[in-house]
Amino acid sequence: MAEIKSNPAELAALAAADSTAKKRLTYLYDEGRYTELDAYAANGDKLCGAVTAFGYVNGNACYAFSQDVSVNYGALNRAQAEKLAKVYDLAAKTGVPVVGIYDSCGADLTDGHEALNAYGELLLAMSNLSGVVPQIAVVAGVCSGTSALLAQSADFTVVADGAELYFSPNTGANSDSAAKNGTAALTAPDDMAAVKAARTLLEKLPMNNLSPVPMYEFEAPSAPAAGDAVSLAKAVLDVNSITEVYADYGSASYTALATLSGAAVGFVATNKTRSALTAEDCTKIARFVRTCDAFAIPVITAVDTVGFECGDECEAAGDVKSMAKLAHAYAEATTIKISAVTGKAYGAAFIALAGKGANADLSYAVNTAVITPLAPITAAEFLYHDELAGADDPKEKRLSLAARYAAEEGSPFAAAEKGCIDGVTTAQGLRSTLVSAVEILAGKRVSRLPKKHSNIQL
């Protein structure tokens, strides 16, 4: 670390002074109380541009850092990198989550090549901790260049309105664009709300990958499961427990952290605003499932989709890679996986989201669901070709035959009879069915073949 050239008393006064960076830490910690680490660490004659600390969030230990834009614009230098690296080292030793609050112009160019090394070491530290302890990034100001890579390496990124998250200068880089392109899991109106959103996320996450999921007192919903994805979530999950993430990314899917009968769960639903899953939806769900799996959070999937969006444009764009990514994420996950078909589930979408064995430990359907290997309208073309050939009104006949196929062959009872699902429930009984399934699977243990990692499509 560079020699301190300033008067020690002057440096001490600077370290004790209030700053926006310190204020943001009070938003994070219980009662605004925390213990600062390395308060006098300096780079030359200035403080290093970041405040590091530990304290308690919702009663649980948590490390954090907050970049101080008032000190050399928060630029990352060797001294700051050493402070941040210490936080990650302590988190690794103790199995405690890390929250990073970003507000910096980027690297301190006066540090030259040392700044490059510093970023590399921090990226390695975050990568080593990924899937071990929860990491949440809060973008409270400018987060550019390699700092943006750091923020995006966290499990969840929260972006405040007025903040900027970008790799290269971009006038359109704001919280709105970050939400729409999937780089922000949550957005907030200001830095205080953004930090408090990080607190909310930590409530639903275990301390580390070996800790049990959090448990809370709960209030059960009174309405039966019905309607779109949002309404379904409110009808199944505990009252006031739902935190939707990536709400503006992937319009056909819904992902949320919540509690079910007091236990933290990840909830996935389809048919949020459209029935077919797009490449964005596949990426969104896959990322969410893998995050839940890393911390052994049970994943509940409500399936109501006609399948994957297809067509020449989708094929040309290679959307099948995203579909494979989704299927792989579910198959690879060893956490508790429970699926419920609440509407339509056709072909590959059923296999990927609710298929027994690899992709669901237990799979259910409500009694009004339709489960078929092909979309009924397509199946009618193949199975009832002779009847269609002589019809006076082929279009009307096709619809009639599709409805017959859905009622007879697509019945959830027929699917249960053939072993595709484990049981049939009602809209009123869906929540209790899911609660029972989570409870009975609590002792799930899975061993995989030895390997470094799977080769998931990215």
C-alpha positions as a Markdown table, in Angstrom:
| # | Residue | x | y | z |
|---|---|---|---|---|
| 1 | Met | 0.0 | 0.0 | 0.0 |
| 2 | Ala | 1.3 | 3.5 | -0.8 |
| 3 | Glu | 2.9 | 5.5 | 2.0 |
| 4 | Ile | 0.6 | 7.9 | 3.8 |
| 5 | Lys | 1.8 | 11.4 | 3.1 |
| 6 | Ser | -0.9 | 13.4 | 4.9 |
| 7 | Asn | -1.0 | 14.4 | 8.5 |
| 8 | Pro | -2.3 | 11.4 | 10.5 |
| 9 | Ala | -4.6 | 13.6 | 12.5 |
| 10 | Glu | -6.1 | 15.0 | 9.3 |
| 11 | Leu | -6.5 | 11.5 | 7.9 |
| 12 | Ala | -8.3 | 10.4 | 11.1 |
| 13 | Ala | -10.7 | 13.3 | 10.8 |
| 14 | Leu | -11.5 | 12.4 | 7.2 |
| 15 | Ala | -12.1 | 8.8 | 8.2 |
| 16 | Ala | -14.5 | 9.9 | 11.0 |
| 17 | Ala | -16.5 | 12.3 | 8.8 |
| 18 | Asp | -19.9 | 11.4 | 7.6 |
| 19 | Ser | -20.4 | 10.7 | 3.9 |
| 20 | Thr | -23.0 | 9.5 | 1.5 |
| 21 | Ala | -21.2 | 6.1 | 1.4 |
| 22 | Lys | -21.5 | 5.7 | 5.2 |
| 23 | Lys | -25.1 | 6.9 | 5.1 |
| 24 | Arg | -26.0 | 4.2 | 2.6 |
| 25 | Leu | -24.6 | 1.6 | 5.0 |
| 26 | Thr | -26.9 | 2.8 | 7.7 |
| 27 | Tyr | -29.8 | 2.0 | 5.3 |
| 28 | Leu | -28.5 | -1.6 | 5.1 |
| 29 | Tyr | -27.8 | -2.5 | 8.6 |
| 30 | Asp | -30.3 | -3.1 | 11.5 |
| 31 | Glu | -30.9 | 0.1 | 13.4 |
| 32 | Gly | -28.3 | 1.8 | 11.1 |
| 33 | Arg | -25.5 | 0.3 | 13.2 |
| 34 | Tyr | -22.3 | -1.2 | 11.8 |
| 35 | Thr | -18.6 | -1.7 | 12.5 |
| 36 | Glu | -16.2 | -0.2 | 10.0 |
| 37 | Leu | -13.2 | -2.1 | 8.7 |
| 38 | Asp | -9.8 | -0.5 | 7.9 |
| 39 | Ala | -11.2 | 3.1 | 8.3 |
| 40 | Tyr | -7.7 | 4.7 | 7.9 |
| 41 | Ala | -6.6 | 2.7 | 4.9 |
| 42 | Ala | -5.2 | 5.3 | 2.4 |
| 43 | Asn | -3.8 | 5.6 | -1.1 |
| 44 | Gly | -1.1 | 8.2 | -0.9 |
| 45 | Asp | -2.4 | 11.3 | 0.8 |
| 46 | Lys | -6.1 | 10.4 | 0.4 |
| 47 | Leu | -8.5 | 7.8 | 1.8 |
| 48 | Cys | -9.0 | 4.9 | -0.6 |
| 49 | Gly | -12.5 | 5.8 | -1.7 |
| 50 | Ala | -14.6 | 3.0 | -0.2 |
| 51 | Val | -16.1 | 2.2 | 3.2 |
| 52 | Thr | -16.1 | -1.5 | 4.3 |
| 53 | Ala | -18.0 | -2.8 | 7.2 |
| 54 | Phe | -19.8 | -5.7 | 9.0 |
| 55 | Gly | -23.1 | -5.7 | 10.9 |
| 56 | Tyr | -26.5 | -7.4 | 11.0 |
| 57 | Val | -29.3 | -7.4 | 8.4 |
| 58 | Asn | -32.6 | -8.8 | 9.7 |
| 59 | Gly | -30.6 | -10.3 | 12.6 |
| 60 | Asn | -28.1 | -12.1 | 10.4 |
| 61 | Ala | -24.4 | -11.2 | 9.9 |
| 62 | Cys | -23.5 | -9.4 | 6.6 |
| 63 | Tyr | -20.4 | -7.8 | 5.2 |
| 64 | Ala | -20.6 | -4.8 | 2.9 |
| 65 | Phe | -18.7 | -2.2 | 1.1 |
| 66 | Ser | -19.8 | 1.3 | -0.1 |
| 67 | Gln | -17.8 | 3.2 | -2.6 |
| 68 | Asp | -17.3 | 6.9 | -1.7 |
| 69 | Val | -17.7 | 9.1 | -4.7 |
| 70 | Ser | -16.6 | 12.1 | -2.6 |
| 71 | Val | -13.0 | 10.7 | -2.4 |
| 72 | Asn | -11.3 | 10.8 | -5.8 |
| 73 | Tyr | -14.7 | 10.1 | -7.4 |
| 74 | Gly | -14.7 | 6.6 | -5.8 |
| 75 | Ala | -12.0 | 5.5 | -8.3 |
| 76 | Leu | -10.8 | 1.9 | -7.6 |
| 77 | Asn | -7.1 | 1.8 | -6.8 |
| 78 | Arg | -4.9 | -0.8 | -5.1 |
| 79 | Ala | -5.7 | 0.4 | -1.6 |
| 80 | Gln | -9.5 | 0.2 | -2.3 |
| 81 | Ala | -9.1 | -3.2 | -3.9 |
| 82 | Glu | -7.3 | -4.5 | -0.9 |
| 83 | Lys | -10.1 | -3.3 | 1.4 |
| 84 | Leu | -12.8 | -5.0 | -0.8 |
| 85 | Ala | -10.8 | -8.2 | -1.1 |
| 86 | Lys | -10.6 | -8.4 | 2.6 |
| 87 | Val | -14.4 | -8.3 | 2.8 |
| 88 | Tyr | -14.6 | -11.2 | 0.4 |
| 89 | Asp | -11.9 | -13.1 | 2.3 |
| 90 | Leu | -13.8 | -12.7 | 5.6 |
| 91 | Ala | -17.1 | -13.7 | 3.9 |
| 92 | Ala | -15.4 | -16.9 | 2.6 |
| 93 | Lys | -14.1 | -17.8 | 6.0 |
| 94 | Thr | -17.4 | -17.2 | 7.9 |
| 95 | Gly | -20.0 | -18.0 | 5.3 |
| 96 | Val | -21.6 | -14.6 | 5.4 |
| 97 | Pro | -23.4 | -12.7 | 2.6 |
| 98 | Val | -21.8 | -9.6 | 0.9 |
| 99 | Val | -23.5 | -6.5 | -0.3 |
| 100 | Gly | -21.6 | -4.1 | -2.6 |
| 101 | Ile | -22.8 | -0.5 | -3.1 |
| 102 | Tyr | -21.3 | 0.9 | -6.3 |
| 103 | Asp | -20.7 | 4.6 | -6.9 |
| 104 | Ser | -17.5 | 5.2 | -8.8 |
| 105 | Cys | -16.1 | 6.7 | -11.9 |
| 106 | Gly | -14.1 | 3.5 | -12.6 |
| 107 | Ala | -10.4 | 2.7 | -12.2 |
| 108 | Asp | -7.9 | 5.1 | -10.8 |
| 109 | Leu | -5.6 | 5.6 | -13.8 |
| 110 | Thr | -2.8 | 7.0 | -11.6 |
| 111 | Asp | -2.4 | 3.5 | -10.3 |
| 112 | Gly | -1.7 | 2.3 | -13.8 |
| 113 | His | -1.3 | -1.5 | -14.1 |
| 114 | Glu | -2.0 | -2.0 | -10.4 |
| 115 | Ala | -5.6 | -1.0 | -11.1 |
| 116 | Leu | -5.8 | -3.7 | -13.8 |
| 117 | Asn | -4.5 | -6.3 | -11.3 |
| 118 | Ala | -6.9 | -5.1 | -8.6 |
| 119 | Tyr | -10.0 | -5.6 | -10.8 |
| 120 | Gly | -8.8 | -9.1 | -11.8 |
| 121 | Glu | -8.3 | -10.1 | -8.1 |
| 122 | Leu | -11.8 | -8.9 | -7.2 |
| 123 | Leu | -13.4 | -10.7 | -10.1 |
| 124 | Leu | -11.6 | -13.9 | -9.0 |
| 125 | Ala | -12.8 | -13.3 | -5.4 |
| 126 | Met | -16.4 | -12.9 | -6.5 |
| 127 | Ser | -16.2 | -15.9 | -8.7 |
| 128 | Asn | -14.9 | -18.1 | -5.9 |
| 129 | Leu | -17.7 | -17.0 | -3.6 |
| 130 | Ser | -20.4 | -17.4 | -6.3 |
| 131 | Gly | -22.8 | -20.0 | -5.1 |
| 132 | Val | -21.2 | -20.1 | -1.7 |
| 133 | Val | -22.7 | -17.0 | -0.1 |
| 134 | Pro | -25.3 | -14.6 | -1.5 |
| 135 | Gln | -23.9 | -11.6 | -3.2 |
| 136 | Ile | -26.0 | -8.5 | -3.9 |
| 137 | Ala | -24.9 | -5.4 | -5.8 |
| 138 | Val | -26.6 | -2.1 | -5.4 |
| 139 | Val | -25.8 | 0.4 | -8.1 |
| 140 | Ala | -26.4 | 3.8 | -6.4 |
| 141 | Gly | -24.4 | 6.0 | -8.8 |
| 142 | Val | -22.2 | 5.5 | -11.8 |
| 143 | Cys | -21.0 | 1.9 | -12.2 |
| 144 | Ser | -19.0 | 1.7 | -15.4 |
| 145 | Gly | -16.4 | -0.4 | -17.2 |
| 146 | Thr | -15.0 | -3.3 | -15.2 |
| 147 | Ser | -17.0 | -2.2 | -12.2 |
| 148 | Ala | -20.1 | -3.1 | -14.2 |
| 149 | Leu | -18.6 | -6.6 | -14.6 |
| 150 | Leu | -18.2 | -6.8 | -10.8 |
| 151 | Ala | -21.8 | -5.7 | -10.2 |
| 152 | Gln | -23.1 | -8.2 | -12.7 |
| 153 | Ser | -21.1 | -11.0 | -11.1 |
| 154 | Ala | -23.4 | -10.7 | -8.0 |
| 155 | Asp | -26.4 | -13.0 | -7.6 |
| 156 | Phe | -28.8 | -10.0 | -7.8 |
| 157 | Thr | -28.2 | -6.4 | -9.0 |
| 158 | Val | -30.4 | -3.6 | -7.8 |
| 159 | Val | -30.3 | -0.3 | -9.7 |
| 160 | Ala | -31.5 | 3.1 | -8.3 |
| 161 | Asp | -33.2 | 5.6 | -10.5 |
| 162 | Gly | -30.6 | 8.1 | -11.6 |
| 163 | Ala | -27.8 | 5.6 | -11.4 |
| 164 | Glu | -26.0 | 4.3 | -14.5 |
| 165 | Leu | -24.8 | 0.8 | -15.2 |
| 166 | Tyr | -22.8 | 0.4 | -18.4 |
| 167 | Phe | -19.6 | -1.1 | -19.8 |
| 168 | Ser | -18.9 | 1.7 | -22.2 |
| 169 | Pro | -20.3 | 5.3 | -22.2 |
| 170 | Asn | -24.0 | 5.1 | -23.1 |
| 171 | Thr | -26.6 | 7.9 | -22.7 |
| 172 | Gly | -29.3 | 5.3 | -22.5 |
| 173 | Ala | -27.8 | 3.5 | -19.5 |
| 174 | Asn | -30.3 | 3.9 | -16.6 |
| 175 | Ser | -32.5 | 1.9 | -14.3 |
| 176 | Asp | -35.2 | 1.5 | -16.8 |
| 177 | Ser | -32.9 | 0.1 | -19.5 |
| 178 | Ala | -31.2 | -2.2 | -16.9 |
| 179 | Ala | -34.6 | -3.6 | -16.0 |
| 180 | Lys | -35.7 | -4.2 | -19.6 |
| 181 | Asn | -32.5 | -5.9 | -20.6 |
| 182 | Gly | -32.3 | -8.1 | -17.6 |
| 183 | Thr | -29.2 | -6.7 | -15.9 |
| 184 | Ala | -31.2 | -5.4 | -13.0 |
| 185 | Ala | -33.2 | -7.8 | -10.9 |
| 186 | Leu | -34.9 | -4.9 | -9.1 |
| 187 | Thr | -35.0 | -1.1 | -9.6 |
| 188 | Ala | -35.7 | 1.5 | -6.9 |
| 189 | Pro | -36.6 | 5.2 | -6.8 |
| 190 | Asp | -33.5 | 6.3 | -4.9 |
| 191 | Asp | -30.4 | 4.9 | -3.2 |
| 192 | Met | -32.1 | 4.4 | 0.1 |
| 193 | Ala | -34.9 | 2.3 | -1.5 |
| 194 | Ala | -32.3 | 0.4 | -3.5 |
| 195 | Val | -30.3 | -0.6 | -0.4 |
| 196 | Lys | -33.5 | -1.5 | 1.4 |
| 197 | Ala | -34.4 | -3.7 | -1.6 |
| 198 | Ala | -31.1 | -5.5 | -0.9 |
| 199 | Arg | -32.3 | -6.1 | 2.6 |
| 200 | Thr | -35.5 | -7.6 | 1.3 |
| 201 | Leu | -33.7 | -10.0 | -0.9 |
| 202 | Leu | -31.4 | -11.1 | 1.9 |
| 203 | Glu | -34.5 | -12.0 | 3.9 |
| 204 | Lys | -35.4 | -14.7 | 1.5 |
| 205 | Leu | -31.8 | -16.1 | 1.1 |
| 206 | Pro | -29.9 | -18.4 | 3.4 |
| 207 | Met | -26.6 | -17.3 | 4.9 |
| 208 | Asn | -24.6 | -19.6 | 2.7 |
| 209 | Asn | -24.9 | -22.7 | 0.6 |
| 210 | Leu | -24.8 | -25.0 | 3.7 |
| 211 | Ser | -27.4 | -23.1 | 5.7 |
| 212 | Pro | -31.1 | -24.0 | 5.8 |
| 213 | Val | -33.6 | -21.7 | 4.0 |
| 214 | Pro | -35.0 | -18.9 | 6.2 |
| 215 | Met | -38.3 | -19.6 | 8.1 |
| 216 | Tyr | -40.8 | -17.0 | 9.0 |
| 217 | Glu | -44.2 | -16.6 | 10.6 |
| 218 | Phe | -46.8 | -16.4 | 7.8 |
| 219 | Glu | -50.4 | -15.6 | 6.8 |
| 220 | Ala | -52.0 | -18.0 | 4.3 |
| 221 | Pro | -53.9 | -16.5 | 1.4 |
| 222 | Ser | -57.6 | -17.0 | 1.2 |
| 223 | Ala | -58.3 | -16.9 | -2.6 |
| 224 | Pro | -58.0 | -20.1 | -4.7 |
| 225 | Ala | -55.3 | -20.4 | -7.3 |
| 226 | Ala | -56.6 | -18.9 | -10.6 |
| 227 | Gly | -55.8 | -16.4 | -13.3 |
| 228 | Asp | -52.5 | -15.0 | -14.6 |
| 229 | Ala | -49.1 | -15.6 | -13.1 |
| 230 | Val | -49.3 | -12.6 | -10.7 |
| 231 | Ser | -52.7 | -13.6 | -9.4 |
| 232 | Leu | -51.6 | -17.2 | -9.1 |
| 233 | Ala | -48.6 | -16.3 | -7.0 |
| 234 | Lys | -50.7 | -14.2 | -4.6 |
| 235 | Ala | -53.2 | -17.1 | -4.3 |
| 236 | Val | -50.5 | -19.7 | -3.5 |
| 237 | Leu | -47.7 | -18.0 | -1.7 |
| 238 | Asp | -47.8 | -16.5 | 1.8 |
| 239 | Val | -49.4 | -13.0 | 2.1 |
| 240 | Asn | -47.0 | -10.1 | 1.8 |
| 241 | Ser | -44.0 | -12.4 | 1.2 |
| 242 | Ile | -43.5 | -12.0 | -2.5 |
| 243 | Thr | -40.5 | -10.2 | -4.1 |
| 244 | Glu | -40.7 | -10.4 | -7.9 |
| 245 | Val | -37.3 | -10.2 | -9.6 |
| 246 | Tyr | -36.6 | -9.4 | -13.3 |
| 247 | Ala | -40.2 | -8.1 | -13.7 |
| 248 | Asp | -39.6 | -6.2 | -16.9 |
| 249 | Tyr | -37.5 | -8.8 | -18.6 |
| 250 | Gly | -39.1 | -11.8 | -20.3 |
| 251 | Ser | -42.8 | -10.9 | -20.7 |
| 252 | Ala | -44.1 | -14.4 | -20.6 |
| 253 | Ser | -42.6 | -15.5 | -17.3 |
| 254 | Tyr | -42.7 | -14.5 | -13.7 |
| 255 | Thr | -40.0 | -15.2 | -11.1 |
| 256 | Ala | -40.1 | -14.3 | -7.4 |
| 257 | Leu | -38.6 | -15.0 | -4.0 |
| 258 | Ala | -41.3 | -15.6 | -1.4 |
| 259 | Thr | -42.3 | -17.9 | 1.4 |
| 260 | Leu | -44.6 | -20.9 | 1.4 |
| 261 | Ser | -46.0 | -21.9 | 4.8 |
| 262 | Gly | -43.2 | -19.8 | 6.3 |
| 263 | Ala | -40.3 | -21.4 | 4.3 |
| 264 | Ala | -38.4 | -19.4 | 1.6 |
| 265 | Val | -39.0 | -20.7 | -1.9 |
| 266 | Gly | -38.3 | -19.6 | -5.5 |
| 267 | Phe | -41.5 | -19.3 | -7.6 |
| 268 | Val | -41.6 | -19.5 | -11.4 |
| 269 | Ala | -44.8 | -19.1 | -13.4 |
| 270 | Thr | -45.5 | -18.8 | -17.1 |
| 271 | Asn | -48.2 | -16.9 | -19.0 |
| 272 | Lys | -47.5 | -13.6 | -17.3 |
| 273 | Thr | -48.6 | -11.5 | -20.3 |
| 274 | Arg | -48.2 | -14.0 | -23.2 |
| 275 | Ser | -48.5 | -17.7 | -23.6 |
| 276 | Ala | -45.4 | -18.7 | -25.6 |
| 277 | Leu | -42.0 | -18.5 | -23.9 |
| 278 | Thr | -39.3 | -16.4 | -25.7 |
| 279 | Ala | -35.5 | -16.7 | -25.6 |
| 280 | Glu | -35.5 | -13.9 | -22.9 |
| 281 | Asp | -38.0 | -15.9 | -20.8 |
| 282 | Cys | -35.8 | -19.0 | -21.1 |
| 283 | Thr | -32.7 | -17.1 | -20.0 |
| 284 | Lys | -34.5 | -15.4 | -17.2 |
| 285 | Ile | -36.0 | -18.6 | -15.7 |
| 286 | Ala | -32.7 | -20.6 | -16.2 |
| 287 | Arg | -30.7 | -17.9 | -14.3 |
| 288 | Phe | -33.3 | -17.8 | -11.5 |
| 289 | Val | -33.4 | -21.6 | -11.1 |
| 290 | Arg | -29.7 | -21.8 | -11.0 |
| 291 | Thr | -29.5 | -19.1 | -8.3 |
| 292 | Cys | -32.1 | -20.9 | -6.2 |
| 293 | Asp | -30.3 | -24.2 | -6.7 |
| 294 | Ala | -27.0 | -22.7 | -5.6 |
| 295 | Phe | -28.5 | -22.1 | -2.1 |
| 296 | Ala | -30.8 | -25.1 | -2.0 |
| 297 | Ile | -33.9 | -22.9 | -2.2 |
| 298 | Pro | -36.9 | -25.1 | -3.3 |
| 299 | Val | -38.2 | -24.1 | -6.8 |
| 300 | Ile | -42.0 | -24.2 | -7.4 |
| 301 | Thr | -43.0 | -23.9 | -11.1 |
| 302 | Ala | -46.5 | -23.1 | -12.2 |
| 303 | Val | -46.9 | -24.1 | -15.8 |
| 304 | Asp | -49.4 | -22.6 | -18.2 |
| 305 | Thr | -47.9 | -22.2 | -21.7 |
| 306 | Val | -48.4 | -23.4 | -25.2 |
| 307 | Gly | -44.7 | -23.9 | -25.5 |
| 308 | Phe | -41.7 | -22.1 | -26.9 |
| 309 | Glu | -42.1 | -19.2 | -29.4 |
| 310 | Cys | -41.1 | -20.5 | -32.8 |
| 311 | Gly | -40.8 | -19.4 | -36.4 |
| 312 | Asp | -38.1 | -18.5 | -38.9 |
| 313 | Glu | -36.9 | -15.5 | -36.9 |
| 314 | Cys | -36.5 | -17.5 | -33.7 |
| 315 | Glu | -34.7 | -20.2 | -35.6 |
| 316 | Ala | -32.4 | -17.7 | -37.3 |
| 317 | Ala | -31.6 | -16.1 | -33.9 |
| 318 | Gly | -30.7 | -19.5 | -32.4 |
| 319 | Asp | -33.4 | -19.4 | -29.8 |
| 320 | Val | -33.1 | -23.2 | -29.4 |
| 321 | Lys | -30.0 | -22.5 | -27.4 |
| 322 | Ser | -32.0 | -20.6 | -24.8 |
| 323 | Met | -34.6 | -23.4 | -24.7 |
| 324 | Ala | -31.8 | -26.0 | -24.1 |
| 325 | Lys | -30.4 | -23.7 | -21.4 |
| 326 | Leu | -33.8 | -23.7 | -19.6 |
| 327 | Ala | -34.1 | -27.5 | -19.8 |
| 328 | His | -30.5 | -27.9 | -18.6 |
| 329 | Ala | -31.0 | -25.6 | -15.6 |
| 330 | Tyr | -33.9 | -27.6 | -14.3 |
| 331 | Ala | -32.3 | -30.9 | -15.0 |
| 332 | Glu | -29.0 | -30.0 | -13.4 |
| 333 | Ala | -30.6 | -28.5 | -10.2 |
| 334 | Thr | -30.5 | -30.7 | -7.2 |
| 335 | Thr | -32.7 | -28.5 | -5.0 |
| 336 | Ile | -36.3 | -29.4 | -4.4 |
| 337 | Lys | -38.3 | -29.1 | -7.6 |
| 338 | Ile | -42.1 | -29.1 | -7.7 |
| 339 | Ser | -44.2 | -28.4 | -10.7 |
| 340 | Ala | -47.9 | -27.8 | -11.1 |
| 341 | Val | -49.7 | -27.5 | -14.4 |
| 342 | Thr | -52.3 | -24.8 | -13.9 |
| 343 | Gly | -53.4 | -24.4 | -17.5 |
| 344 | Lys | -51.8 | -25.6 | -20.8 |
| 345 | Ala | -48.6 | -27.6 | -21.0 |
| 346 | Tyr | -47.7 | -28.8 | -24.5 |
| 347 | Gly | -44.8 | -30.9 | -25.7 |
| 348 | Ala | -41.3 | -29.7 | -25.0 |
| 349 | Ala | -42.4 | -27.0 | -22.6 |
| 350 | Phe | -44.0 | -29.6 | -20.3 |
| 351 | Ile | -40.9 | -31.8 | -20.4 |
| 352 | Ala | -38.6 | -28.8 | -19.6 |
| 353 | Leu | -40.7 | -27.3 | -16.8 |
| 354 | Ala | -42.7 | -30.2 | -15.3 |
| 355 | Gly | -41.4 | -33.5 | -16.7 |
| 356 | Lys | -40.9 | -36.1 | -14.0 |
| 357 | Gly | -37.5 | -37.4 | -13.1 |
| 358 | Ala | -34.9 | -34.9 | -14.3 |
| 359 | Asn | -36.9 | -31.7 | -14.2 |
| 360 | Ala | -39.4 | -32.2 | -11.3 |
| 361 | Asp | -39.3 | -34.3 | -8.2 |
| 362 | Leu | -43.1 | -34.2 | -7.9 |
| 363 | Ser | -45.4 | -32.9 | -10.7 |
| 364 | Tyr | -49.1 | -32.1 | -10.3 |
| 365 | Ala | -51.9 | -30.6 | -12.3 |
| 366 | Val | -55.1 | -28.9 | -11.5 |
| 367 | Asn | -58.2 | -30.7 | -12.7 |
| 368 | Thr | -58.8 | -28.2 | -15.5 |
| 369 | Ala | -55.3 | -28.4 | -17.0 |
| 370 | Val | -54.5 | -29.7 | -20.5 |
| 371 | Ile | -51.3 | -31.8 | -21.0 |
| 372 | Thr | -50.5 | -33.0 | -24.5 |
| 373 | Pro | -47.5 | -34.0 | -26.5 |
| 374 | Leu | -48.6 | -31.6 | -29.3 |
| 375 | Ala | -50.8 | -28.5 | -29.3 |
| 376 | Pro | -54.4 | -29.8 | -29.8 |
| 377 | Ile | -54.9 | -27.9 | -33.0 |
| 378 | Thr | -51.7 | -29.5 | -34.4 |
| 379 | Ala | -52.7 | -32.9 | -33.1 |
| 380 | Ala | -56.1 | -32.6 | -34.8 |
| 381 | Glu | -54.4 | -32.3 | -38.2 |
| 382 | Phe | -52.4 | -35.5 | -37.7 |
| 383 | Leu | -54.9 | -37.7 | -35.8 |
| 384 | Tyr | -58.2 | -36.7 | -37.4 |
| 385 | His | -57.1 | -36.1 | -40.9 |
| 386 | Asp | -59.8 | -38.2 | -42.4 |
| 387 | Glu | -62.6 | -36.4 | -40.6 |
| 388 | Leu | -61.2 | -33.0 | -41.6 |
| 389 | Ala | -60.9 | -34.0 | -45.2 |
| 390 | Gly | -64.7 | -34.3 | -45.6 |
| 391 | Ala | -65.8 | -31.4 | -43.4 |
| 392 | Asp | -68.0 | -28.7 | -44.8 |
| 393 | Asp | -66.3 | -26.1 | -42.7 |
| 394 | Pro | -62.7 | -27.4 | -42.2 |
| 395 | Lys | -61.7 | -24.5 | -39.8 |
| 396 | Glu | -64.7 | -25.0 | -37.5 |
| 397 | Lys | -64.2 | -28.8 | -37.7 |
| 398 | Arg | -60.5 | -28.4 | -36.8 |
| 399 | Leu | -61.4 | -26.4 | -33.7 |
| 400 | Ser | -64.0 | -28.9 | -32.7 |
| 401 | Leu | -61.6 | -31.8 | -33.1 |
| 402 | Ala | -58.9 | -29.9 | -31.2 |
| 403 | Ala | -61.3 | -29.4 | -28.3 |
| 404 | Arg | -62.2 | -33.1 | -28.3 |
| 405 | Tyr | -58.5 | -34.1 | -28.3 |
| 406 | Ala | -57.8 | -31.7 | -25.4 |
| 407 | Ala | -60.7 | -33.0 | -23.4 |
| 408 | Glu | -60.0 | -36.7 | -24.0 |
| 409 | Glu | -56.3 | -37.1 | -24.5 |
| 410 | Gly | -55.1 | -33.9 | -22.7 |
| 411 | Ser | -57.0 | -34.5 | -19.5 |
| 412 | Pro | -54.8 | -34.4 | -16.4 |
| 413 | Phe | -56.4 | -37.6 | -15.3 |
| 414 | Ala | -55.2 | -39.3 | -18.5 |
| 415 | Ala | -51.7 | -37.8 | -17.9 |
| 416 | Ala | -51.7 | -39.2 | -14.3 |
| 417 | Glu | -52.9 | -42.6 | -15.6 |
| 418 | Lys | -49.9 | -42.7 | -17.9 |
| 419 | Gly | -47.5 | -41.6 | -15.2 |
| 420 | Cys | -46.7 | -38.2 | -16.6 |
| 421 | Ile | -47.7 | -36.4 | -13.3 |
| 422 | Asp | -48.0 | -37.6 | -9.7 |
| 423 | Gly | -51.5 | -36.3 | -8.9 |
| 424 | Val | -54.4 | -34.1 | -9.8 |
| 425 | Thr | -55.6 | -31.4 | -7.5 |
| 426 | Thr | -58.1 | -28.4 | -7.6 |
| 427 | Ala | -57.5 | -24.7 | -7.6 |
| 428 | Gln | -58.6 | -24.6 | -4.0 |
| 429 | Gly | -56.3 | -27.4 | -3.0 |
| 430 | Leu | -53.2 | -26.4 | -4.9 |
| 431 | Arg | -51.5 | -24.5 | -2.1 |
| 432 | Ser | -51.9 | -27.3 | 0.4 |
| 433 | Thr | -50.6 | -29.8 | -2.2 |
| 434 | Leu | -47.5 | -27.7 | -2.7 |
| 435 | Val | -46.9 | -27.3 | 1.0 |
| 436 | Ser | -47.1 | -31.0 | 1.6 |
| 437 | Ala | -44.8 | -31.7 | -1.3 |
| 438 | Val | -42.1 | -29.2 | 0.0 |
| 439 | Glu | -42.4 | -30.8 | 3.5 |
| 440 | Ile | -42.0 | -34.4 | 2.3 |
| 441 | Leu | -39.0 | -33.5 | 0.1 |
| 442 | Ala | -37.2 | -31.6 | 2.8 |
| 443 | Gly | -34.6 | -34.4 | 3.2 |
| 444 | Lys | -33.8 | -34.7 | -0.5 |
| 445 | Arg | -30.2 | -35.7 | -1.2 |
| 446 | Val | -28.8 | -36.1 | -4.7 |
| 447 | Ser | -25.3 | -37.2 | -5.8 |
| 448 | Arg | -24.0 | -36.4 | -9.3 |
| 449 | Leu | -21.3 | -37.9 | -11.4 |
| 450 | Pro | -17.9 | -36.3 | -10.5 |
| 451 | Lys | -17.0 | -33.5 | -12.9 |
| 452 | Lys | -15.8 | -29.9 | -12.8 |
| 453 | His | -19.1 | -28.4 | -14.0 |
| 454 | Ser | -21.7 | -29.0 | -16.7 |
| 455 | Asn | -21.4 | -27.4 | -20.1 |
| 456 | Ile | -24.7 | -25.4 | -20.1 |
| 457 | Gln | -25.6 | -23.4 | -23.2 |
| 458 | Leu | -24.9 | -19.7 | -22.6 |
